[in-house]
């Protein structure tokens, strides 16, 4: 599925594309590729085709009458398999839940359907979204499409969503992000991911990990597509989004204006020397090159000395996530006979030892850290970091007692929004990591500043130029660009 959301929106309006054609392309790509990638938990082929036929008739009628539909209308999409759809199995990545039928549809999923989206299926996830590498002991680990020979980490916990979009099996997918679970698979799979502001999108009908920090968000191949899907997830009236899209106003207009006007007047914080120390050389090189691009676009790029280091934030966030995950899954994890991922069990069980005093203390400390960060961040528009310190690792080399979320979890803890965008691919090196693996940066902005975060990412993306396609790609031959 090589078309983007924007491509499809344009094609439906000029008659060069149809929802049936787009859906058939997705299903053909899944049939061809997923035996190797393993991104999908369930595919709803018959239902998707039926919805596509109905959408096709609506598109034809709207084109003839001039009625607005909205840019997400007729767009195939996937849901991470912790997002409920009434009457469908939602496993949340757990072998214990393989027969669990959802009693309701998540609010955000319903909004995508109401915007005219065509649900193609559910994608794999780390069990109960508790892990950053993207692995799943019982339900399967998706292959990162950037390496056809070595099983590499796809990033988690929205692992299947990242792999499905990156390999061209769907133009977009919904994930969730509690400490990086949208941005990590986006980064390690070489696509775009948006971590939305805490509380902005409802989490009703999404299987919880940490109700305090859980946020839904889109995974797409371009920043503009992330903006279009985000508008649909917000529940904006399709007619209103359609007018904004066509007239160049609203969020899409802001992105276009930034592309024309550059980043003059924007002040962007970058990593201090101390925070750069643990970043792998190819990532650091790509990061420094990206900072030069941002400066070339007119931004003022200066080191940001944050009051609490990325590493120091870990302990307080650990208490919140672990206590809340134990509340939901402690009984299951305490049962030695339960068929759960043992790595996830090891992450959840420490919640049994977190007292009410510890939990409340962590929540109070978070409020203090939020205020301290906000004061230090005065005068800055964004902070830019590498999304991960490392490139995608071979799965058997990933340290499951650690996490790739060093930089991403700060956005959740500090109630920020953040857009991850790829910076390119790593060069081959006989003495270092394999070449041809994606690198990325993230633009962290204040909560509620999604448009600004997307604007900055879009400006960088345009200056960066096209991304190459991964070896496992459903569209053009490998070695091309998407």
C-alpha positions in Angstrom: 0.0 0.0 0.0 2.2 2.8 -1.3 -0.4 5.6 -1.2 -0.5 8.0 1.7 -3.6 9.3 3.4 -3.1 12.6 1.5 -2.6 10.7 -1.8 -5.9 8.8 -1.3 -7.8 12.0 -0.3 -6.6 13.7 -3.5 -7.2 10.6 -5.7 -10.7 10.1 -4.4 -11.6 13.7 -5.3 -10.2 13.7 -8.8 -11.4 10.1 -9.6 -8.0 8.5 -10.0 -8.3 6.3 -7.0 -11.1 4.4 -5.2 -11.6 3.0 -1.7 -12.1 -0.5 -3.1 -8.8 -0.3 -5.0 -7.0 1.1 -1.9 -8.4 -1.7 0.3 -7.6 -4.4 -2.2 -4.0 -3.1 -2.3 -3.8 -3.4 1.5 -5.1 -6.9 1.6 -2.9 -8.0 -1.3 0.2 -6.6 0.5 -0.8 -8.4 3.7 -1.3 -11.6 1.8 2.1 -11.2 0.2 4.2 -9.9 3.1 2.8 -10.7 6.5 4.0 -14.3 6.4 7.4 -12.7 6.8 6.7 -9.6 8.8 4.0 -11.0 11.2 2.5 -7.6 12.0 -1.2 -8.5 12.1 -3.1 -10.2 14.9 -6.4 -10.3 12.8 -7.4 -9.2 9.3 -11.0 -8.4 8.5 -10.9 -8.9 4.8 -14.5 -9.4 4.0 -15.8 -6.6 6.2 -13.1 -4.2 4.9 -14.1 -4.9 1.3 -17.8 -4.4 2.1 -17.0 -1.1 3.8 -14.8 -0.1 0.9 -17.6 -0.7 -1.6 -20.0 1.5 0.4 -17.3 4.2 0.7 -16.7 4.0 -3.0 -20.4 4.8 -3.7 -20.3 7.6 -1.2 -17.1 9.1 -2.8 -18.7 9.0 -6.3 -21.8 10.6 -5.0 -19.9 13.3 -3.2 -17.7 14.0 -6.2 -20.8 14.4 -8.4 -22.6 16.7 -5.9 -19.6 18.6 -4.4 -20.5 17.4 -0.9 -17.6 17.3 1.6 -16.4 14.0 3.0 -13.2 14.7 4.9 -9.7 13.5 4.0 -9.9 10.3 6.1 -12.9 9.0 4.3 -12.2 5.7 2.6 -8.8 5.4 4.1 -7.8 1.8 5.2 -6.3 1.7 8.8 -5.3 -0.7 11.5 -5.8 -0.7 15.2 -3.3 -1.9 17.8 -4.8 -5.0 19.5 -5.5 -3.3 22.8 -8.1 -1.1 21.2 -11.6 -2.5 21.6 -14.0 -3.1 18.7 -17.4 -4.4 19.7 -17.9 -8.1 18.8 -14.2 -8.6 17.9 -11.5 -10.4 19.9 -9.1 -8.0 21.7 -6.2 -10.0 23.0 -4.1 -7.1 24.3 -1.2 -9.3 23.2 -2.0 -12.0 25.8 -2.4 -15.7 25.2 -4.7 -15.7 28.2 -7.1 -13.4 26.3 -7.3 -15.1 22.9 -11.0 -15.7 23.2 -11.9 -12.4 24.9 -14.6 -10.6 22.8 -14.9 -6.8 23.2 -18.2 -5.6 24.6 -17.7 -2.1 23.2 -15.8 0.0 20.7 -13.2 2.5 21.9 -14.2 6.1 21.5 -11.2 7.0 19.3 -11.7 3.9 17.1 -15.3 4.9 16.6 -14.2 8.4 15.6 -12.0 6.9 12.9 -14.9 4.8 11.7 -17.2 7.9 11.8 -14.7 9.8 9.7 -15.1 7.2 7.0 -12.0 5.1 7.7 -12.0 1.4 6.7 -10.8 -0.9 9.5 -8.6 -3.6 7.9 -7.7 -5.4 11.1 -5.8 -5.5 14.4 -2.0 -5.4 14.8 0.2 -7.2 17.3 1.4 -5.6 20.5 3.6 -6.3 23.5 1.4 -8.0 26.1 -0.7 -5.4 27.9 1.6 -2.8 26.2 4.2 -3.3 28.8 7.5 -3.2 26.9 9.5 -1.0 24.5 11.4 -3.5 22.3 8.2 -4.9 20.6 8.7 -8.6 21.6 6.0 -11.0 22.6 6.9 -14.5 23.9 3.6 -16.3 23.1 1.8 -14.1 20.5 4.7 -13.4 18.2 7.2 -10.6 17.6 6.8 -8.7 14.3 9.9 -8.4 12.1 11.4 -5.0 11.6 11.0 -4.5 7.8 14.4 -2.9 7.5 16.2 -6.2 7.8 15.0 -9.2 5.7 17.6 -11.5 7.2 17.9 -10.7 10.9 14.9 -10.5 13.2 15.4 -7.0 14.6 13.4 -5.2 17.3 10.4 -3.4 15.7 9.9 -1.2 18.8 7.0 -1.5 21.2 4.6 -1.7 22.4 2.7 -0.8 19.2 5.0 -3.2 17.3 2.6 -4.5 14.7 1.3 -1.0 13.9 4.9 0.2 13.2 5.8 -2.8 11.1 2.6 -2.8 9.1 2.8 0.9 8.2 6.6 0.8 7.5 6.3 -2.2 5.2 3.4 -0.6 3.2 0.7 -3.0 4.3 -1.5 -0.1 5.5 -1.2 3.7 5.1 -1.7 4.3 8.8 -2.4 2.6 12.1 -3.4 3.6 15.6 -1.1 2.9 18.6 -0.9 3.9 22.2 2.0 5.6 24.0 2.7 5.3 27.8 6.4 5.8 27.7 7.1 5.8 23.9 4.9 3.0 22.6 3.9 5.0 19.5 7.3 6.7 19.0 9.6 3.8 19.6 8.1 1.6 16.8 7.8 4.7 14.6 11.5 5.4 15.1 12.8 1.9 14.8 10.7 1.2 11.7 11.5 4.5 10.0 8.0 6.2 10.0 6.2 9.1 11.8 4.5 8.8 15.1 2.6 11.4 17.2 2.4 11.1 21.0 -0.6 13.2 21.9 -1.1 15.3 25.0 -2.3 13.4 28.1 -6.1 13.6 28.4 -6.6 15.2 25.0 -7.9 12.0 23.4 -10.2 9.6 25.4 -8.8 6.3 26.5 -12.3 4.8 27.0 -12.3 1.3 25.4 -8.5 1.0 25.3 -7.1 -1.8 27.5 -5.2 0.1 30.1 -1.5 -0.1 31.1 -1.2 3.1 33.2 -4.4 5.2 33.2 -2.3 8.2 34.2 0.1 8.2 31.3 -1.7 6.2 28.5 -2.2 8.2 25.3 -3.5 7.1 21.8 -1.7 8.3 18.7 -1.3 7.8 14.9 1.5 6.0 13.1 1.9 7.1 9.5 4.5 7.5 6.7 4.4 11.3 6.6 3.9 14.2 9.0 0.9 15.5 7.0 -0.7 12.0 7.3 -0.2 12.1 11.0 -2.0 15.5 11.1 -4.9 14.2 9.0 -5.3 11.1 11.2 -5.0 13.1 14.4 -7.8 15.4 13.3 -10.0 12.3 12.7 -9.1 10.9 16.1 -10.1 14.2 17.7 -13.6 13.7 16.3 -13.5 16.8 14.2 -16.5 17.0 11.8 -15.4 15.5 8.4 -16.9 18.5 6.5 -14.9 20.9 8.6 -11.7 19.0 8.1 -12.4 18.7 4.4 -12.8 22.5 4.1 -9.5 23.0 6.0 -7.7 20.5 3.9 -8.8 21.9 0.6 -8.5 25.6 1.6 -5.2 25.3 3.3 -6.5 26.4 6.7 -6.7 24.7 10.1 -3.9 22.3 11.1 -3.0 21.3 7.6 -2.7 25.0 6.6 -0.4 25.7 9.5 1.9 22.9 8.3 1.9 24.2 4.8 2.6 27.7 6.0 5.6 26.5 8.0 6.9 24.7 4.9 6.8 28.0 3.0 8.0 30.3 5.8 10.8 28.2 7.5 11.6 28.2 11.2 12.8 31.7 11.8 12.1 32.8 15.3 11.7 29.3 16.7 14.0 28.4 19.6 14.8 24.7 19.9 16.5 23.0 22.8 19.0 20.2 22.1 20.8 17.7 24.3 23.4 18.9 26.7 26.8 17.3 26.6 25.9 15.1 29.6 22.8 13.7 27.9 24.7 12.9 24.6 27.0 10.4 26.3 24.9 7.3 26.0 23.8 7.8 22.4 25.0 5.3 19.8 27.4 6.8 17.2 25.1 6.4 14.1 22.2 7.9 16.0 24.3 10.8 17.3 25.7 11.5 13.9 22.2 11.6 12.4 21.0 13.8 15.3 23.7 16.3 14.8 23.0 16.5 11.1 19.4 17.1 11.8 20.2 19.9 14.1 22.2 21.5 11.3 19.2 21.2 9.0 17.0 22.9 11.6 19.5 25.7 12.0 19.6 26.1 8.3 15.8 26.5 8.3 16.2 29.5 10.6 15.7 28.0 14.0 17.9 28.9 16.9 19.2 25.6 18.3 20.8 25.8 21.8 21.5 23.2 24.5 18.7 22.8 27.0 19.8 22.2 30.6 16.7 20.4 32.0 16.3 20.4 35.7 15.9 16.6 35.9 17.9 14.3 33.7 16.2 11.7 31.5 17.7 9.0 33.6 16.5 10.6 36.9 12.9 10.7 35.7 12.9 7.0 35.4 12.3 6.1 39.1 9.2 8.3 39.6 7.7 7.2 36.4 8.5 3.6 37.3 6.4 3.8 40.5 3.4 5.2 38.6 3.4 2.8 35.7 4.3 -0.3 37.8 1.7 0.4 40.5 -1.1 1.0 38.0 -0.2 -2.0 35.8 -0.2 -4.2 38.9 -3.6 -2.9 39.8 -5.0 -4.2 36.5 -2.9 -7.4 36.0 -1.5 -8.3 39.3 -3.8 -11.3 39.9 -2.9 -12.7 36.4 0.8 -12.2 36.9 0.8 -13.7 40.4 -0.6 -16.9 39.0 2.3 -19.1 38.1 0.1 -21.2 35.8 -0.9 -18.2 33.7 0.4 -18.2 30.1 1.9 -14.7 30.1 5.1 -13.3 28.7 7.6 -13.9 31.4 9.4 -10.6 30.6 6.1 -8.8 31.2 5.4 -10.7 34.3 8.8 -9.5 35.7 7.9 -5.9 34.9 4.5 -6.0 36.5 5.1 -8.0 39.7 7.3 -5.3 41.4 4.0 -3.3 41.7 3.0 -5.6 44.6 5.7 -3.9 46.7 4.7 -0.3 46.0 2.8 1.1 48.9 0.0 3.6 48.7 2.5 6.1 50.3 5.0 5.4 47.5 2.4 5.8 44.8 1.0 9.1 46.2 4.5 10.3 46.7 5.4 9.7 43.1 2.3 11.5 41.9 3.1 14.5 44.1 6.8 14.4 42.9 5.5 14.5 39.3 3.5 17.6 39.9 6.7 19.3 41.3 8.7 18.1 38.3 6.1 19.4 35.9 6.2 22.8 37.4 10.1 22.9 37.5 10.3 21.8 33.9 7.8 24.4 32.7 9.8 27.1 34.3 13.0 25.9 32.8 11.3 25.6 29.4 10.3 29.2 29.2 11.5 30.8 26.0 11.8 27.4 24.1 9.3 26.2 21.5 10.5 22.6 21.5 13.1 20.2 22.6 14.6 17.9 20.0 16.3 14.6 20.9 17.1 11.3 19.2 14.0 9.2 19.6 16.1 6.2 20.7 19.7 6.0 21.8 20.3 3.0 19.6 19.5 1.5 16.2 17.1 -1.5 15.9 18.8 -4.4 17.6 18.7 -8.1 16.8 15.9 -9.4 19.0 18.3 -11.8 20.7 20.5 -8.9 21.7 17.8 -6.8 23.2 18.2 -6.4 27.0 14.6 -7.1 28.3 15.6 -5.7 31.7 16.2 -2.4 30.1 14.3 -0.2 27.6 15.0 1.9 24.5 12.7 4.6 26.0 15.3 6.8 27.6 14.3 9.9 25.7 10.6 9.1 24.9 9.3 8.4 28.4 10.1 12.0 29.4 7.3 13.3 27.2 4.7 11.1 29.0 6.1 11.9 32.5 6.1 15.7 31.7 2.7 15.7 30.0 4.2 16.9 26.7 3.3 16.1 23.1 5.9 14.8 20.7 6.3 14.0 17.0 8.9 11.4 15.9 10.2 11.7 12.3 12.9 9.6 10.6 16.2 11.3 9.7 17.4 8.7 7.2 19.2 5.4 7.5 22.6 4.5 9.0 25.7 4.0 7.0 27.3 0.6 6.8 30.3 0.1 9.1 32.4 -3.1 9.3 33.2 -2.3 12.9 29.8 -1.0 14.1 26.1 -1.7 13.7 24.7 -2.8 10.4 24.0 -0.1 7.9 20.7 0.7 6.3 18.7 1.0 9.6 16.5 3.9 10.3 17.5 6.8 12.5 15.1 9.4 13.9 14.5 12.5 16.1 11.5 13.7 18.1 10.1 17.2 18.6 8.8 17.5 22.2 6.5 20.5 22.8 4.2 21.7 25.6 1.0 19.8 26.2 -1.6 21.0 23.7 1.0 22.1 21.1 0.5 19.2 18.7 0.2 21.6 15.8 3.6 23.2 16.6 5.2 19.8 17.1 3.8 18.7 13.7 4.9 21.9 12.0 8.5 21.6 13.2 8.6 17.9 12.1 7.0 18.7 8.7 9.6 21.5 8.0 12.4 19.1 8.9 10.8 16.2 6.9 10.6 18.5 3.8 14.2 19.6 4.1 15.4 16.0 4.7 13.9 14.7 1.4 12.4 11.3 0.6 13.1 8.3 2.8 14.2 5.0 1.1 12.0 2.0 1.2 12.9 -0.9 3.5 13.8 -4.3 2.1 10.4 -5.7 3.1 8.1 -3.3 1.2 4.8 -3.8 -0.4 5.1 -1.2 -3.1 8.0 -0.1 -5.2 11.1 -2.4 -5.4 13.6 -2.0 -2.6 16.1 0.7 -3.1 13.4 3.2 -4.2 11.9 6.0 -2.2 8.4 6.3 -0.8 
